[in-house]
Amino acid sequence: MLKPLTTMLIGSVQYTISDTEKDVVDAIYVSQGSMAAKPGKICRGRAVGDTSNGFAGSYVIQYFDAFDELAGTYNWHIEAVGDAYRLTWRTHPDDSRLSSTPDELLYEGIGFPNSDRSICVAYWFTQGLSERMMARMAAQG
């Protein structure tokens, strides 16, 4: 049974396996956060990992925000599920921006291919991260 989704952030992203760099996946994305910061700005990301079998696998990914500043570094995993994909983003040891515990699941997503080298994905904060972010905002008044 599906549970209601409660999240502080949702977004969409297109990932493309680079045709110029080995084992690199490039990203372009928009989210509620980026649209609030700079409406209409398409943000970017870059992942490094083994792309020899397509998208499925594990990567380290960095995202850059609406002002082209590093927004986060994550351990990123893509799992093929039939013709679609399930994605997860976990805490990376070099990034403590979200005050997370080691290997904490922070984001989840689902996607589908839109070409042989590209997938479209919807993603969201996990409920735990959303609750922590809401509490932080409430504490700030």
Steps between C-alpha positions, in 0.01 A plus 500: 500500500627846415564741785440874460814689401596779740802694379660843528645488150422351162672542169570362157830421337639366177812286521716442193798267467782720370617435147827686566605379849529135604283394797334841542129577519391863455182637656271795443225560754238726651345472845269692727812640664671612180180656366460696824864615493518598133180426302561322172868427561602152384758364747765237437668196648775253423541136603802272475466120494504199270268561204615197298161331557291815459347683794458223756770516766655714771651846464617806688297797381531874558227755435538874447221737600329791325808717572745232371624427853549144625165391644604153612699183444322164529549128463258432216356165397290413196315170479335376180141391564360356178504786247521761778745601774495546876754749638633576848730768634684439828731701721852534362776511763643825356173694530331592827265772367185317601631393843439138408618176647745286298337329202159653580242480222424864410322498164304247296398508137352317205571539133487370147721517190440773246786386272772236502729731706250702704237453772235733646449483876267638766656524847405606851635533856435195715248541779777499764695778328181697440406481868849613603492793256151605619616490863803711413280758326256509795789553743623795293158661531 
